[in-house]
Amino acid sequence: MLTLDVLESIELSAIPWGQILTAAAVLMPNYHLPWTKTEVIIEGAEKIPDTPVIYAMNHTDRYNYWPFQYRLWRNYQRYTTTWVKGKYYNNKAVRAFMIKTNNLAVPSRGYLITADALNVLGKPPADKTYRVIREAINSQSVNTRALREAAAAEGVLSEVVTLLDTPRDMLGMRFEPNHQNYLEAMVELFQRMMERFVELNEEAVRLGLDILVFPEGTRSVRLQEGKPGLAQMALRMKSTIVPVGCNGSHEVYPGDRPFSRGGRVVYRVGDPLRPDEELKEFQIADHFTPFTFEAEEAYGETFQPMTELVMDRIEELLDPAHLPSEDGESESTKGANRFL
């Protein structure tokens, strides 16, 4: 699983041999076989600055960043660190692959609640259990009595009490109910993991790596609303954001298999959004920690319009098949199971 220990042990590489080996051993032959020939085009690559950037890309399918990384390596000798969901660290072999290929798992609050409950209960939390805990944390409450009452009203008191009262290793941090309540421990765990996550992103930039982020936070053929995490990290690091529209990858990778069935993928690169130019109005002078309640409360009115600007720039780079649906319907999975 994604734990504090795992995050603290990660070492990024300026030349990620895991990416190179995957590209050379899997993607290169796969893309060039006559029956799976895959054309990968990056339009506007000349717009990408020479210094490390954050790519903001729509997330059409499970593997739509692979062709992009492949072409960056083959044509430009550039490498990326990609944000992925914590659930991809749950399997030991997949976790090792993710780390070797410079993929960084984002430790979301939802993932921490769900993964910890799985360890304690031996199964994912009930949706009602997840909801009452998430609502308590989002309200920044440390009142476990109120949480117990909410759980009783929802009929999930037994599960919640087990989580509140069981001493354990909470994803790499010791939790002793006699000395700290569950809600306080969850907030502390998230804070410590996020601080390490920020450190790893800053390290990636120092190594000369680009960072690849899917601001929707979920996979969807049609563009969804963006989440503010990208804006927060970019503002913290004073980074340039390069919007990228991915077109056609969902046809090349229609399922869960990491092998292209052949076709054409077009990545359109938009004009860079630089901190001292296009993003100047959003810059924050104070030092802040991304993803925290404090940052969201203090600068939420900055993060949201900046996120909307980035999503608008991505939308301009998309074919009609990837434009937002007229009804705004989301294709994302709901509930705790989306974290597993």
Buried (B, 14 or more C-beta within 10 A) or exposed (E): BBBBEBBEEBEBBEEBEBBBEBBBEBBBEBBEEEEBEBEBBBBBBEEBEEEBBBBBBBBBBBBBBBBBBBBBBBEEEBBBBBBBBBBBBBEEEEBEBBBBBBBBBBBBBBBBBBBBBBBBBEEBBBBBBBBBBBEBBEEEEBEBEBBBEBBBEBEBBEBBBBBBEBEBEBBBBEBEBEEBBBBEBBBBBBBBBBBBBBEBBBBBBEBEBBBBBBBBBBBBBBBBEBBBBBBBBBBBBEBBBBBBBBBBBBBBBEEEEEBBBBBBBBBBBBEBBBBEEBBEEBEBEEEBEBBBBEBBEBBEEBBBEBBBBBBEBBBEBBEEEBEBEEEEEBEEEEBBEBBB
